[in-house]
């Protein structure tokens, strides 16, 4: 496996590696080291191989498809990794380092699996540093999309995170549908079966109607809509509280909004918390939200938080981003609001707040779906089968 940043943490990388190890494969992970972590370490059976990098490498990675310096610096490290560990197949996580890997692999001709975690060229369009000088003029999402398509053609197989993403890739590239497989970001059974509930979090929100958001808090995740909606509903539901667990560099925008609304008592910014505390926050909640803005990336990807919410039997309120809308409506585990529409957010949240039976039935539907169909133990089977075929 080739990862172009530090490890841990990365739940998708770890889940995939552990599943392959449990199926009898030996997994070495190439990753980068920007601190003083051990160069070689075994984590959950994964042979982690860290390659020392500098802040210059980090900055050059953003220019991977603008200038060749990043590829030149990574090439000898990737080659050394393959030789030293006698690698037999290459699993490339996302596209930043992909060209380097494909170039090095001309020498070895190993089978390759391209793992598209995100529609990265589309996500890049939303990065703040690409909206202004100099990033706007030196980093081209269009070039990254051209490269992504090139790598899709070159790879032996491609895996990605949703059926909607698969449909988008096949439509755009015209590749054979047998070449691309679905491996969604689902949760392990241990997330909810072995959860340890922190009583102090339950006590903190006792008597409150908690509307919970977990994860990355970039403005494209829709929290401005949630803040406005919750504040406007506070007169109807005095104990309502929006609890935001996560962070992003755009948090100052959200905090200014709360300040301007004089609504600090209705919104808690908890910052990033250890994932072991997520079940406790979910247990303390009444409704859990994912108010994503609609765009090409969000329309084809599931946020892992929705599976965490469902596993703990909580009703969801989500935006109409295509992938999550289809899933939630199919399962019957929540209500859908129009993205960036405060009035529709309020309407659907009011329905959930007033309907205890509705919340319970939707929570039960979500829990049943996770237990029977959508844990990692179930959804990782296609990944294992893919590698079993590569091994033949």
Buried (B, 14 or more C-beta within 10 A) or exposed (E): BBBBBBBBEBBBBBBBBBBBBEBEBEBBBBBBBBEEBEEEBEEEEBBBBBBEBEEEBBEBBBBBBBEBBBBEBBBEBBBBBBEEBEBEBBBBBBBBBBBBBBBBBEEEEBBBBBBBBBBBBBBBBBBEEBEEEEBEEEBBBEEBBEBBBBBBEBBBBBBBBBBBBBBBBBEEBEBEEEBBBBBBBBBBBEBBEEBEBBEEBEEBBEEBBBBBBBBBBBBBBBBBBBBBBBBBBBEEBEEBBBBBBBBBEBBEBBBEBBEEBEBEEBBBBBEEBEEEBBBBBBBBBBBBBBBBBBBBBBBBBBBBBBBBBBBBBBBBBBBBBBBBBBBBBEBEBBBBBBBBBBEBBBBBBBBBBEBEEBBEBBBBBBBBBBBEEBBBBBBBEEBBEBBEEBEE
